Amino acid sequence: MVARAYGAKNSLSRRFREKRFKRLFALIDDVVVKKGRCRIADLGGSAYYWNIAAAEVARRPLEITLINPKEDQPSGGVFSFRRGDATDLSDLDDMSFDLAHSNSVIEHVGDWSKMAAMAVNMRRLAPAYYAQTPYFWFPVEPHFRAAFIHWLPEQLRYRLVMRFALGFSGRKNSVDEAMTRVQSARLLDRGQMRALFPDGTHFDERILGFTKSLIAIRQVGLNP
């Protein structure tokens, strides 16, 4: 499902990511101009994501640290990998990177306290950050690939995922599996995103006039 959604060059999901990269690389280029290179902490990151824009990555002096608690990622070239939880990165020093980045991650880390902990880490690890997350009030839930499902009570949602294969996951066979799936993504609205990133500039990513995703960016003076 992920390969179908993002692998095809003409897919809607891939086109959105490519458009999103333009704003991200503008932020990266500002860092490169000031520092000569950009060290990126990608919380929940994967090489697959960056390889969508491989040509843009290749022509910039980047060092991308992929921080992921579940999936081993390749090291080599611009990438290095460290296993870690975006909500608990006490082993990393403040301002040890130039840019903290996350794309569709914060909605997966857990309840509000976990989201707040991840946001604190993004804000302290680097003077600049880029955070993106799907918008709660967009009618199509991106993980389940279904309209309106995220607006339903959990008691209905778990029954739906036990009946149907939705999104990137197959049909669940037990209430435990279904509830884990249902609670694996908690979408944010504008007020929540602004509370998590109060010092950021906030943008709406739109499709047909509807806000699809929320983006927070901090672009400030960089550490020496």
Number of C-alpha atoms within 10 A of each C-alpha: 9 10 8 11 14 19 14 12 13 10 12 12 16 17 14 15 15 15 11 15 16 13 13 16 15 11 18 24 16 16 22 17 10 12 14 12 17 21 21 24 25 25 26 23 23 21 19 14 12 15 12 17 15 12 10 13 16 12 8 16 15 18 18 26 23 26 23 19 14 10 13 13 19 14 14 8 10 16 17 16 21 14 14 17 16 25 20 13 17 11 7 12 12 15 19 16 23 24 26 27 25 21 20 19 20 29 21 16 21 15 14 15 11 17 22 20 17 23 22 16 22 28 23 18 22 24 21 26 29 23 25 23 23 26 25 20 18 19 16 18 21 19 16 18 13 13 12 13 17 23 13 10 9 15 11 12 19 22 16 17 24 19 14 12 14 16 16 12 14 12 16 21 11 13 14 11 14 21 18 13 18 22 16 15 22 19 21 19 15 17 9 14 24 17 12 19 21 15 13 21 13 17 14 15 18 13 11 6 7 13 17 21 22 22 25 20 21 21 17 13 10 16 12 7
